[in-house]
Amino acid sequence: MDIKDDEQSEKLVPGKDKIWHTEQAHLQPWIGEKTMLPDIEDLEAMSPQEIRKIIQKLSIYLSYLERQNEKLERTINKRKGPQIDWVEVCNYAPVGHAAINEQGTILEANLTFVSLLGLSTEILINEKMGRFIIKEKQNLYLLFQKKLFETGKSRCKLCLKTEGSESFWVYFKGKIFRDEKSRKTIGLIMVLDIDKYKQAEKKLKESRDNLNHILDNSPVVIYSKDLSGKYTIINKKFEELSGLSRKEVIHKTDFELFPETVAVQSRKNDHKVIESTTFLETEEIAPVNGEMRTFLTAKYPMINSGGKVYGICGFSIDIENRKRAEEALRESEQKYRTLFEETSNPIMMVDENARYIDANKAALEFLKCDRQALLKKSIWDFVPPEKLEFVKKNSSPFMSRRTIEACYLVNGAIKTLLLNVIPFEIKGKTILYGIGQDITERKQYEKALENAKTQWEETFDAISDWVSIIDKDYRIICSNKAS
């Protein structure tokens, strides 16, 4: 909060008896101590919560000093002696006091006020109070002085300057009384040094500004709610996606802002966090430009120094596009898997160590092996022992594209695949993808045909007579050995 330099600023100073009596015992040990606050440099390392506590203590301290000032004023009003009696009463008060006339001339000042300005009493007396107010606050001071003598009381916050032109914040509270000796109206001003208070306020404002900068430049929706579900903070991303302004959202619940199904879901998750006092990560649905979209949401409880939950904070990121991509990928994988499993051609995949990592139904049927058993084997386990060395030699480089006739020893029988081998990468690893055609029967026919041809040639050559075979043009095609 920024304390405004106007007459309404007194509303920010707690002087109620309830607050005073609650804090009096805690406040008393450090009232009047010069070291009751940290140095301004220390504020750099403080959190906003610590700064707020300092501001609260200073507000209570200000209330205390106001009460002390009222006691002094009552004492002064009871005395009928000359102005020197006023000095005797106020000289050693813990806050500054000064008396001025209607022209703003300083008539008297106590030691505390004199020390604040770094001057001697002789220099200060009979000077205009306005001389010690910085230029930017002169008009504010003149308003204070005018109201003081017109209404009998006035207050404001402004900046004094020392003889060395250093400025610092003070709190002015004034009342008037009649000097019985001179029969003139005197303005009595209590002057409280609130420079550290203002510095703390400044640091708190800077912290809030920095926090707002982070919140509003985040690509993630960020918000907080109180225990009743009313929004207390939202960032620009929230406004952007919801189409609602901060003014429309703050102090309202989800039920006032969104469809009932969305509100019920969100409030249910809020209660889980509040009741369990633990972090929750879940998916929620919310409208964006009239379209329901999926958000990945993280919520956690906000807990005060007393260990009680006073609200929840949430972070949400739109994952609708990711969800759609995942769904498209699942559909693509399902289509691929269906094609992979249902094709009649054996399909197998092996890693760079030649170990099986997948196979379709046709491949399992070809190898007469179930999937779990196959994943424990390598391709070398199916090569006939007498051909193993030859096959390994002719499979180098292993991770290369090629078309081969691969022999497999399956249940004691030799089976052959015409195999098209294709290498490809998955997540940085090279995989061999083999698509085959079972040519076992064809190879058997070819072998039978070769045997028949050999047998015919042997029989043909065994004939003792000259035998030749000619074509239609009487050209000799072949002859036996007798020829």
HUPEMO-V270057 format. One record per residue. N is the residue number from 1. RES is the residue in three letters. SS is DSSP state (helix for helix, strand for strand, loop for the rest). PSI is psi in degrees with one decimal (NA if undefined). NEAR is the number of other C-alpha atoms within 10 Angstrom. Layout:
n:N res:RES ss:SS psi:PSI near:NEAR
n:N res:RES ss:SS psi:PSI near:NEAR
This chain:
n:1 res:MET ss:loop psi:144.0 near:10
n:2 res:ASP ss:loop psi:128.6 near:10
n:3 res:ILE ss:loop psi:118.4 near:14
n:4 res:LYS ss:loop psi:144.9 near:13
n:5 res:ASP ss:loop psi:67.8 near:15
n:6 res:ASP ss:loop psi:-178.5 near:14
n:7 res:GLU ss:helix psi:-16.7 near:15
n:8 res:GLN ss:helix psi:-7.7 near:11
n:9 res:SER ss:helix psi:-18.3 near:14
n:10 res:GLU ss:helix psi:-20.3 near:18
n:11 res:LYS ss:helix psi:-20.3 near:9
n:12 res:LEU ss:helix psi:-5.8 near:11
n:13 res:VAL ss:loop psi:108.5 near:15
n:14 res:PRO ss:loop psi:115.3 near:18
n:15 res:GLY ss:loop psi:9.0 near:18
n:16 res:LYS ss:loop psi:146.9 near:10
n:17 res:ASP ss:helix psi:-36.0 near:10
n:18 res:LYS ss:helix psi:-46.8 near:9
n:19 res:ILE ss:helix psi:-42.0 near:12
n:20 res:TRP ss:helix psi:-49.2 near:16
n:21 res:HIS ss:helix psi:-30.0 near:10
n:22 res:THR ss:helix psi:-39.4 near:10
n:23 res:GLU ss:helix psi:-8.9 near:14
n:24 res:GLN ss:helix psi:-45.6 near:14
n:25 res:ALA ss:helix psi:-38.4 near:9
n:26 res:HIS ss:helix psi:-33.5 near:11
n:27 res:LEU ss:helix psi:-34.3 near:15
n:28 res:GLN ss:helix psi:-41.3 near:12
n:29 res:PRO ss:loop psi:-28.0 near:10
n:30 res:TRP ss:loop psi:7.5 near:12
n:31 res:ILE ss:loop psi:129.3 near:15
n:32 res:GLY ss:loop psi:-11.3 near:13
n:33 res:GLU ss:loop psi:139.2 near:10
n:34 res:LYS ss:loop psi:-19.7 near:8
n:35 res:THR ss:loop psi:23.0 near:9
n:36 res:MET ss:loop psi:-19.9 near:13
n:37 res:LEU ss:loop psi:153.2 near:15
n:38 res:PRO ss:loop psi:162.0 near:12
n:39 res:ASP ss:loop psi:155.5 near:10
n:40 res:ILE ss:helix psi:-35.3 near:13
n:41 res:GLU ss:helix psi:-32.5 near:9
n:42 res:ASP ss:helix psi:-23.8 near:9
n:43 res:LEU ss:helix psi:-26.0 near:20
n:44 res:GLU ss:helix psi:-35.7 near:13
n:45 res:ALA ss:helix psi:-0.9 near:8
n:46 res:MET ss:loop psi:151.4 near:15
n:47 res:SER ss:loop psi:160.8 near:12
n:48 res:PRO ss:helix psi:-35.6 near:18
n:49 res:GLN ss:helix psi:-42.7 near:11
n:50 res:GLU ss:helix psi:-38.8 near:14
n:51 res:ILE ss:helix psi:-40.7 near:21
n:52 res:ARG ss:helix psi:-37.6 near:17
n:53 res:LYS ss:helix psi:-39.4 near:12
n:54 res:ILE ss:helix psi:-44.2 near:20
n:55 res:ILE ss:helix psi:-39.1 near:19
n:56 res:GLN ss:helix psi:-44.4 near:15
n:57 res:LYS ss:helix psi:-40.3 near:18
n:58 res:LEU ss:helix psi:-36.2 near:21
n:59 res:SER ss:helix psi:-40.8 near:18
n:60 res:ILE ss:helix psi:-40.1 near:21
n:61 res:TYR ss:helix psi:-39.6 near:23
n:62 res:LEU ss:helix psi:-40.1 near:20
n:63 res:SER ss:helix psi:-42.3 near:19
n:64 res:TYR ss:helix psi:-46.4 near:19
n:65 res:LEU ss:helix psi:-33.1 near:20
n:66 res:GLU ss:helix psi:-39.6 near:18
n:67 res:ARG ss:helix psi:-41.3 near:13
n:68 res:GLN ss:helix psi:-40.7 near:16
n:69 res:ASN ss:helix psi:-40.2 near:24
n:70 res:GLU ss:helix psi:-37.7 near:14
n:71 res:LYS ss:helix psi:-42.8 near:12
n:72 res:LEU ss:helix psi:-40.1 near:16
n:73 res:GLU ss:helix psi:-38.8 near:19
n:74 res:ARG ss:helix psi:-37.6 near:11
n:75 res:THR ss:helix psi:-43.5 near:13
n:76 res:ILE ss:helix psi:-42.9 near:19
n:77 res:ASN ss:helix psi:-24.1 near:14
n:78 res:LYS ss:helix psi:-24.1 near:9
n:79 res:ARG ss:loop psi:142.1 near:14
n:80 res:LYS ss:loop psi:5.6 near:12
n:81 res:GLY ss:loop psi:-174.3 near:12
n:82 res:PRO ss:loop psi:177.7 near:12
n:83 res:GLN ss:helix psi:-26.1 near:17
n:84 res:ILE ss:helix psi:-27.2 near:9
n:85 res:ASP ss:helix psi:-35.7 near:13
n:86 res:TRP ss:helix psi:-43.0 near:23
n:87 res:VAL ss:helix psi:-41.2 near:18
n:88 res:GLU ss:helix psi:-36.0 near:10
n:89 res:VAL ss:helix psi:-43.3 near:14
n:90 res:CYS ss:helix psi:-10.7 near:22
n:91 res:ASN ss:loop psi:-35.5 near:19
n:92 res:TYR ss:loop psi:22.3 near:13
n:93 res:ALA ss:loop psi:150.7 near:17
n:94 res:PRO ss:loop psi:-7.6 near:18
n:95 res:VAL ss:loop psi:164.3 near:22
n:96 res:GLY ss:strand psi:145.5 near:24
n:97 res:HIS ss:strand psi:140.4 near:27
n:98 res:ALA ss:strand psi:145.5 near:25
n:99 res:ALA ss:strand psi:133.8 near:24
n:100 res:ILE ss:strand psi:157.0 near:24
n:101 res:ASN ss:loop psi:-176.5 near:20
n:102 res:GLU ss:loop psi:-17.9 near:15
n:103 res:GLN ss:loop psi:-3.0 near:11
n:104 res:GLY ss:loop psi:13.3 near:20
n:105 res:THR ss:strand psi:137.1 near:18
n:106 res:ILE ss:strand psi:120.8 near:20
n:107 res:LEU ss:strand psi:-41.2 near:19
n:108 res:GLU ss:strand psi:156.3 near:23
n:109 res:ALA ss:strand psi:140.5 near:22
n:110 res:ASN ss:loop psi:172.8 near:22
n:111 res:LEU ss:helix psi:-35.2 near:20
n:112 res:THR ss:helix psi:-44.3 near:21
n:113 res:PHE ss:helix psi:-40.8 near:24
n:114 res:VAL ss:helix psi:-43.3 near:20
n:115 res:SER ss:helix psi:-31.0 near:13
n:116 res:LEU ss:helix psi:-39.3 near:18
n:117 res:LEU ss:helix psi:-10.5 near:19
n:118 res:GLY ss:loop psi:31.7 near:14
n:119 res:LEU ss:loop psi:172.3 near:14
n:120 res:SER ss:loop psi:159.3 near:11
n:121 res:THR ss:helix psi:-38.2 near:15
n:122 res:GLU ss:helix psi:-39.4 near:10
n:123 res:ILE ss:helix psi:-36.5 near:9
n:124 res:LEU ss:helix psi:-42.9 near:20
n:125 res:ILE ss:loop psi:139.1 near:18
n:126 res:ASN ss:loop psi:5.9 near:15
n:127 res:GLU ss:loop psi:154.0 near:15
n:128 res:LYS ss:strand psi:135.1 near:16
n:129 res:MET ss:helix psi:-33.6 near:22
n:130 res:GLY ss:helix psi:-22.4 near:18
n:131 res:ARG ss:helix psi:-28.2 near:13
n:132 res:PHE ss:helix psi:10.8 near:18
n:133 res:ILE ss:strand psi:135.4 near:20
n:134 res:ILE ss:loop psi:155.8 near:19
n:135 res:LYS ss:helix psi:-41.4 near:13
n:136 res:GLU ss:helix psi:-18.6 near:10
n:137 res:LYS ss:helix psi:8.7 near:15
n:138 res:GLN ss:helix psi:-46.6 near:16
n:139 res:ASN ss:helix psi:-38.0 near:13
n:140 res:LEU ss:helix psi:-41.9 near:18
n:141 res:TYR ss:helix psi:-42.1 near:22
n:142 res:LEU ss:helix psi:-38.0 near:14
n:143 res:LEU ss:helix psi:-41.4 near:15
n:144 res:PHE ss:helix psi:-48.9 near:22
n:145 res:GLN ss:helix psi:-43.0 near:24
n:146 res:LYS ss:helix psi:-46.6 near:17
n:147 res:LYS ss:helix psi:-35.8 near:16
n:148 res:LEU ss:helix psi:-48.1 near:22
n:149 res:PHE ss:helix psi:-14.4 near:20
n:150 res:GLU ss:helix psi:-36.6 near:12
n:151 res:THR ss:helix psi:-14.4 near:10
n:152 res:GLY ss:loop psi:-8.5 near:15
n:153 res:LYS ss:strand psi:154.6 near:18
n:154 res:SER ss:strand psi:157.2 near:22
n:155 res:ARG ss:strand psi:154.8 near:24
n:156 res:CYS ss:strand psi:170.0 near:20
n:157 res:LYS ss:strand psi:129.4 near:26
n:158 res:LEU ss:strand psi:-176.9 near:23
n:159 res:CYS ss:strand psi:126.4 near:22
n:160 res:LEU ss:strand psi:160.2 near:23
n:161 res:LYS ss:strand psi:142.1 near:18
n:162 res:THR ss:loop psi:178.4 near:16
n:163 res:GLU ss:loop psi:-28.3 near:10
n:164 res:GLY ss:loop psi:12.0 near:8
n:165 res:SER ss:loop psi:14.6 near:11
n:166 res:GLU ss:loop psi:135.8 near:11
n:167 res:SER ss:strand psi:153.3 near:17
n:168 res:PHE ss:strand psi:153.2 near:20
n:169 res:TRP ss:strand psi:139.8 near:18
n:170 res:VAL ss:strand psi:160.3 near:22
n:171 res:TYR ss:strand psi:120.8 near:21
n:172 res:PHE ss:strand psi:128.2 near:21
n:173 res:LYS ss:strand psi:119.9 near:21
n:174 res:GLY ss:strand psi:149.5 near:25
n:175 res:LYS ss:strand psi:158.6 near:19
n:176 res:ILE ss:strand psi:155.0 near:21
n:177 res:PHE ss:strand psi:163.5 near:16
n:178 res:ARG ss:strand psi:126.5 near:13
n:179 res:ASP ss:strand psi:110.9 near:17
n:180 res:GLU ss:loop psi:-27.6 near:14
n:181 res:LYS ss:loop psi:-49.2 near:10
n:182 res:SER ss:loop psi:-11.0 near:10
n:183 res:ARG ss:loop psi:29.3 near:9
n:184 res:LYS ss:strand psi:155.5 near:12
n:185 res:THR ss:strand psi:127.5 near:16
n:186 res:ILE ss:strand psi:137.5 near:21
n:187 res:GLY ss:strand psi:120.1 near:26
n:188 res:LEU ss:strand psi:120.4 near:26
n:189 res:ILE ss:strand psi:125.9 near:24
n:190 res:MET ss:strand psi:129.7 near:23
n:191 res:VAL ss:strand psi:114.1 near:21
n:192 res:LEU ss:strand psi:126.6 near:22
n:193 res:ASP ss:strand psi:111.3 near:21
n:194 res:ILE ss:loop psi:26.5 near:19
n:195 res:ASP ss:helix psi:-43.6 near:17
n:196 res:LYS ss:helix psi:-34.0 near:20
n:197 res:TYR ss:helix psi:-46.6 near:21
n:198 res:LYS ss:helix psi:-36.8 near:18
n:199 res:GLN ss:helix psi:-39.4 near:18
n:200 res:ALA ss:helix psi:-41.9 near:25
n:201 res:GLU ss:helix psi:-42.1 near:20
n:202 res:LYS ss:helix psi:-45.2 near:17
n:203 res:LYS ss:helix psi:-39.3 near:20
n:204 res:LEU ss:helix psi:-42.0 near:24
n:205 res:LYS ss:helix psi:-41.3 near:15
n:206 res:GLU ss:helix psi:-40.9 near:13
n:207 res:SER ss:helix psi:-42.8 near:17
n:208 res:ARG ss:helix psi:-40.4 near:14
n:209 res:ASP ss:helix psi:-41.8 near:12
n:210 res:ASN ss:helix psi:-42.1 near:12
n:211 res:LEU ss:helix psi:-44.1 near:11
n:212 res:ASN ss:helix psi:-36.5 near:16
n:213 res:HIS ss:helix psi:-44.0 near:13
n:214 res:ILE ss:helix psi:-46.1 near:12
n:215 res:LEU ss:helix psi:-46.9 near:19
n:216 res:ASP ss:helix psi:-14.7 near:18
n:217 res:ASN ss:loop psi:7.3 near:11
n:218 res:SER ss:loop psi:139.2 near:13
n:219 res:PRO ss:loop psi:-1.5 near:15
n:220 res:VAL ss:loop psi:143.5 near:18
n:221 res:VAL ss:strand psi:125.5 near:23
n:222 res:ILE ss:strand psi:137.3 near:22
n:223 res:TYR ss:strand psi:164.7 near:20
n:224 res:SER ss:strand psi:153.2 near:22
n:225 res:LYS ss:strand psi:155.5 near:23
n:226 res:ASP ss:strand psi:-176.7 near:18
n:227 res:LEU ss:loop psi:-23.9 near:16
n:228 res:SER ss:loop psi:-1.5 near:14
n:229 res:GLY ss:loop psi:6.4 near:20
n:230 res:LYS ss:loop psi:136.3 near:18
n:231 res:TYR ss:strand psi:135.7 near:21
n:232 res:THR ss:strand psi:-27.1 near:18
n:233 res:ILE ss:strand psi:138.3 near:18
n:234 res:ILE ss:strand psi:153.9 near:22
n:235 res:ASN ss:loop psi:178.9 near:22
n:236 res:LYS ss:helix psi:-33.4 near:22
n:237 res:LYS ss:helix psi:-36.7 near:20
n:238 res:PHE ss:helix psi:-47.8 near:22
n:239 res:GLU ss:helix psi:-43.4 near:16
n:240 res:GLU ss:helix psi:-46.4 near:13
n:241 res:LEU ss:helix psi:-34.2 near:14
n:242 res:SER ss:helix psi:-22.4 near:18
n:243 res:GLY ss:loop psi:14.9 near:13
n:244 res:LEU ss:loop psi:144.9 near:13
n:245 res:SER ss:loop psi:165.5 near:14
n:246 res:ARG ss:helix psi:-43.3 near:15
n:247 res:LYS ss:helix psi:-34.7 near:8
n:248 res:GLU ss:helix psi:-22.2 near:12
n:249 res:VAL ss:helix psi:-44.7 near:20
n:250 res:ILE ss:loop psi:136.1 near:15
n:251 res:HIS ss:loop psi:15.5 near:15
n:252 res:LYS ss:loop psi:157.9 near:16
n:253 res:THR ss:loop psi:169.9 near:18
n:254 res:ASP ss:helix psi:-33.4 near:18
n:255 res:PHE ss:helix psi:-24.0 near:16
n:256 res:GLU ss:helix psi:-12.2 near:12
n:257 res:LEU ss:helix psi:-32.8 near:14
n:258 res:PHE ss:loop psi:167.7 near:14
n:259 res:PRO ss:loop psi:153.6 near:12
n:260 res:GLU ss:helix psi:-40.9 near:12
n:261 res:THR ss:helix psi:-38.0 near:11
n:262 res:VAL ss:helix psi:-44.6 near:17
n:263 res:ALA ss:helix psi:-42.9 near:19
n:264 res:VAL ss:helix psi:-46.2 near:14
n:265 res:GLN ss:helix psi:-47.1 near:15
n:266 res:SER ss:helix psi:-44.0 near:19
n:267 res:ARG ss:helix psi:-34.4 near:16
n:268 res:LYS ss:helix psi:-42.0 near:10
n:269 res:ASN ss:helix psi:-35.6 near:19
n:270 res:ASP ss:helix psi:-46.5 near:24
n:271 res:HIS ss:helix psi:-36.8 near:16
n:272 res:LYS ss:helix psi:-43.2 near:16
n:273 res:VAL ss:helix psi:-45.1 near:22
n:274 res:ILE ss:helix psi:-44.1 near:21
n:275 res:GLU ss:helix psi:-36.1 near:10
n:276 res:SER ss:helix psi:-16.8 near:11
n:277 res:THR ss:loop psi:36.3 near:16
n:278 res:THR ss:loop psi:165.3 near:12
n:279 res:PHE ss:loop psi:141.7 near:15
n:280 res:LEU ss:strand psi:131.9 near:16
n:281 res:GLU ss:strand psi:126.9 near:15
n:282 res:THR ss:strand psi:174.7 near:11
n:283 res:GLU ss:strand psi:136.2 near:16
n:284 res:GLU ss:strand psi:153.4 near:18
n:285 res:ILE ss:strand psi:134.3 near:19
n:286 res:ALA ss:strand psi:151.6 near:20
n:287 res:PRO ss:strand psi:137.5 near:15
n:288 res:VAL ss:strand psi:112.9 near:14
n:289 res:ASN ss:loop psi:42.6 near:10
n:290 res:GLY ss:loop psi:1.1 near:9
n:291 res:GLU ss:strand psi:132.5 near:9
n:292 res:MET ss:strand psi:125.0 near:12
n:293 res:ARG ss:strand psi:156.9 near:16
n:294 res:THR ss:strand psi:134.9 near:21
n:295 res:PHE ss:strand psi:137.7 near:19
n:296 res:LEU ss:strand psi:117.1 near:15
n:297 res:THR ss:strand psi:135.2 near:22
n:298 res:ALA ss:strand psi:129.5 near:18
n:299 res:LYS ss:strand psi:143.7 near:23
n:300 res:TYR ss:strand psi:154.3 near:21
n:301 res:PRO ss:strand psi:142.8 near:26
n:302 res:MET ss:strand psi:121.3 near:20
n:303 res:ILE ss:strand psi:133.0 near:14
n:304 res:ASN ss:loop psi:-180.0 near:10
n:305 res:SER ss:loop psi:-18.9 near:7
n:306 res:GLY ss:loop psi:2.5 near:6
n:307 res:GLY ss:loop psi:10.8 near:8
n:308 res:LYS ss:loop psi:141.5 near:12
n:309 res:VAL ss:strand psi:127.4 near:17
n:310 res:TYR ss:strand psi:2.2 near:14
n:311 res:GLY ss:strand psi:-175.5 near:22
n:312 res:ILE ss:strand psi:151.6 near:24
n:313 res:CYS ss:strand psi:139.2 near:21
n:314 res:GLY ss:strand psi:147.7 near:20
n:315 res:PHE ss:strand psi:128.0 near:17
n:316 res:SER ss:strand psi:138.4 near:22
n:317 res:ILE ss:strand psi:134.3 near:17
n:318 res:ASP ss:strand psi:116.7 near:21
n:319 res:ILE ss:loop psi:19.5 near:15
n:320 res:GLU ss:helix psi:-45.1 near:15
n:321 res:ASN ss:helix psi:-39.4 near:11
n:322 res:ARG ss:helix psi:-41.4 near:11
n:323 res:LYS ss:helix psi:-41.0 near:14
n:324 res:ARG ss:helix psi:-38.9 near:12
n:325 res:ALA ss:helix psi:-40.3 near:12
n:326 res:GLU ss:helix psi:-41.0 near:12
n:327 res:GLU ss:helix psi:-41.8 near:12
n:328 res:ALA ss:helix psi:-38.7 near:12
n:329 res:LEU ss:helix psi:-41.5 near:12
n:330 res:ARG ss:helix psi:-41.5 near:12
n:331 res:GLU ss:helix psi:-41.7 near:12
n:332 res:SER ss:helix psi:-42.2 near:12
n:333 res:GLU ss:helix psi:-37.8 near:13
n:334 res:GLN ss:helix psi:-41.6 near:12
n:335 res:LYS ss:helix psi:-44.6 near:12
n:336 res:TYR ss:helix psi:-44.1 near:12
n:337 res:ARG ss:helix psi:-39.0 near:12
n:338 res:THR ss:helix psi:-46.3 near:12
n:339 res:LEU ss:helix psi:-41.3 near:12
n:340 res:PHE ss:helix psi:-45.1 near:19
n:341 res:GLU ss:helix psi:-35.9 near:17
n:342 res:GLU ss:helix psi:-12.7 near:13
n:343 res:THR ss:loop psi:148.7 near:13
n:344 res:SER ss:loop psi:-11.0 near:15
n:345 res:ASN ss:loop psi:134.4 near:18
n:346 res:PRO ss:loop psi:130.6 near:24
n:347 res:ILE ss:strand psi:129.5 near:22
n:348 res:MET ss:strand psi:149.6 near:23
n:349 res:MET ss:strand psi:134.3 near:19
n:350 res:VAL ss:strand psi:155.0 near:21
n:351 res:ASP ss:loop psi:-173.8 near:17
n:352 res:GLU ss:loop psi:-11.9 near:13
n:353 res:ASN ss:loop psi:11.1 near:11
n:354 res:ALA ss:loop psi:17.9 near:16
n:355 res:ARG ss:strand psi:140.1 near:18
n:356 res:TYR ss:strand psi:135.7 near:21
n:357 res:ILE ss:strand psi:-12.7 near:18
n:358 res:ASP ss:strand psi:158.7 near:17
n:359 res:ALA ss:strand psi:148.8 near:21
n:360 res:ASN ss:loop psi:-179.5 near:22
n:361 res:LYS ss:helix psi:-41.3 near:20
n:362 res:ALA ss:helix psi:-37.8 near:21
n:363 res:ALA ss:helix psi:-41.0 near:24
n:364 res:LEU ss:helix psi:-38.8 near:18
n:365 res:GLU ss:helix psi:-40.3 near:11
n:366 res:PHE ss:helix psi:-41.4 near:17
n:367 res:LEU ss:helix psi:-3.3 near:17
n:368 res:LYS ss:loop psi:52.2 near:12
n:369 res:CYS ss:loop psi:141.8 near:15
n:370 res:ASP ss:loop psi:166.6 near:13
n:371 res:ARG ss:helix psi:-46.9 near:16
n:372 res:GLN ss:helix psi:-40.5 near:10
n:373 res:ALA ss:helix psi:-38.6 near:10
n:374 res:LEU ss:helix psi:-37.5 near:19
n:375 res:LEU ss:loop psi:-8.5 near:15
n:376 res:LYS ss:loop psi:0.0 near:10
n:377 res:LYS ss:loop psi:166.8 near:15
n:378 res:SER ss:strand psi:169.7 near:16
n:379 res:ILE ss:helix psi:-24.9 near:14
n:380 res:TRP ss:helix psi:-20.1 near:16
n:381 res:ASP ss:helix psi:-16.8 near:14
n:382 res:PHE ss:helix psi:-0.3 near:18
n:383 res:VAL ss:loop psi:132.4 near:20
n:384 res:PRO ss:loop psi:134.4 near:17
n:385 res:PRO ss:helix psi:-38.6 near:12
n:386 res:GLU ss:helix psi:-16.5 near:8
n:387 res:LYS ss:helix psi:-0.9 near:10
n:388 res:LEU ss:helix psi:-48.0 near:14
n:389 res:GLU ss:helix psi:-41.4 near:13
n:390 res:PHE ss:helix psi:-43.4 near:10
n:391 res:VAL ss:helix psi:-44.8 near:16
n:392 res:LYS ss:helix psi:-40.2 near:13
n:393 res:LYS ss:helix psi:-39.8 near:10
n:394 res:ASN ss:helix psi:0.7 near:11
n:395 res:SER ss:loop psi:12.2 near:13
n:396 res:SER ss:loop psi:132.4 near:9
n:397 res:PRO ss:loop psi:140.6 near:9
n:398 res:PHE ss:loop psi:-44.0 near:16
n:399 res:MET ss:loop psi:65.9 near:19
n:400 res:SER ss:loop psi:155.8 near:13
n:401 res:ARG ss:loop psi:133.5 near:15
n:402 res:ARG ss:strand psi:164.8 near:13
n:403 res:THR ss:strand psi:124.8 near:14
n:404 res:ILE ss:strand psi:160.1 near:15
n:405 res:GLU ss:strand psi:110.6 near:14
n:406 res:ALA ss:strand psi:129.5 near:17
n:407 res:CYS ss:strand psi:136.7 near:18
n:408 res:TYR ss:strand psi:135.5 near:21
n:409 res:LEU ss:strand psi:106.3 near:16
n:410 res:VAL ss:strand psi:113.9 near:16
n:411 res:ASN ss:loop psi:40.4 near:11
n:412 res:GLY ss:loop psi:-4.2 near:8
n:413 res:ALA ss:strand psi:148.5 near:8
n:414 res:ILE ss:strand psi:125.4 near:13
n:415 res:LYS ss:strand psi:150.3 near:21
n:416 res:THR ss:strand psi:135.1 near:21
n:417 res:LEU ss:strand psi:134.3 near:20
n:418 res:LEU ss:strand psi:106.3 near:17
n:419 res:LEU ss:strand psi:124.4 near:22
n:420 res:ASN ss:strand psi:112.3 near:17
n:421 res:VAL ss:strand psi:126.3 near:19
n:422 res:ILE ss:strand psi:120.8 near:16
n:423 res:PRO ss:strand psi:142.8 near:18
n:424 res:PHE ss:strand psi:165.5 near:13
n:425 res:GLU ss:strand psi:139.2 near:9
n:426 res:ILE ss:strand psi:116.7 near:7
n:427 res:LYS ss:loop psi:42.6 near:5
n:428 res:GLY ss:loop psi:0.8 near:7
n:429 res:LYS ss:strand psi:140.2 near:9
n:430 res:THR ss:strand psi:129.7 near:14
n:431 res:ILE ss:strand psi:142.1 near:20
n:432 res:LEU ss:strand psi:126.2 near:23
n:433 res:TYR ss:strand psi:116.9 near:21
n:434 res:GLY ss:strand psi:124.8 near:20
n:435 res:ILE ss:strand psi:121.4 near:18
n:436 res:GLY ss:strand psi:165.3 near:23
n:437 res:GLN ss:strand psi:125.2 near:17
n:438 res:ASP ss:strand psi:111.6 near:20
n:439 res:ILE ss:loop psi:25.3 near:16
n:440 res:THR ss:helix psi:-47.0 near:16
n:441 res:GLU ss:helix psi:-40.9 near:11
n:442 res:ARG ss:helix psi:-41.5 near:11
n:443 res:LYS ss:helix psi:-35.1 near:14
n:444 res:GLN ss:helix psi:-41.4 near:13
n:445 res:TYR ss:helix psi:-42.7 near:12
n:446 res:GLU ss:helix psi:-40.8 near:12
n:447 res:LYS ss:helix psi:-39.9 near:12
n:448 res:ALA ss:helix psi:-41.1 near:12
n:449 res:LEU ss:helix psi:-40.7 near:12
n:450 res:GLU ss:helix psi:-38.8 near:12
n:451 res:ASN ss:helix psi:-41.1 near:12
n:452 res:ALA ss:helix psi:-40.5 near:12
n:453 res:LYS ss:helix psi:-44.3 near:12
n:454 res:THR ss:helix psi:-43.7 near:12
n:455 res:GLN ss:helix psi:-41.1 near:11
n:456 res:TRP ss:helix psi:-42.1 near:12
n:457 res:GLU ss:helix psi:-39.5 near:12
n:458 res:GLU ss:helix psi:-40.9 near:12
n:459 res:THR ss:helix psi:-42.6 near:11
n:460 res:PHE ss:helix psi:-42.1 near:16
n:461 res:ASP ss:helix psi:-19.7 near:16
n:462 res:ALA ss:helix psi:-11.5 near:12
n:463 res:ILE ss:loop psi:130.9 near:13
n:464 res:SER ss:loop psi:-22.3 near:11
n:465 res:ASP ss:loop psi:161.7 near:11
n:466 res:TRP ss:loop psi:122.3 near:11
n:467 res:VAL ss:loop psi:127.7 near:15
n:468 res:SER ss:strand psi:151.1 near:15
n:469 res:ILE ss:strand psi:125.2 near:11
n:470 res:ILE ss:strand psi:157.7 near:12
n:471 res:ASP ss:loop psi:-171.1 near:9
n:472 res:LYS ss:loop psi:-20.0 near:6
n:473 res:ASP ss:loop psi:14.0 near:6
n:474 res:TYR ss:loop psi:27.2 near:8
n:475 res:ARG ss:loop psi:137.9 near:10
n:476 res:ILE ss:strand psi:126.9 near:11
n:477 res:ILE ss:strand psi:-45.5 near:9
n:478 res:CYS ss:strand psi:162.2 near:12
n:479 res:SER ss:strand psi:154.9 near:14
n:480 res:ASN ss:loop psi:-179.7 near:18
n:481 res:LYS ss:loop psi:-32.2 near:14
n:482 res:ALA ss:loop psi:-27.3 near:13
n:483 res:SER ss:loop psi:NA near:12
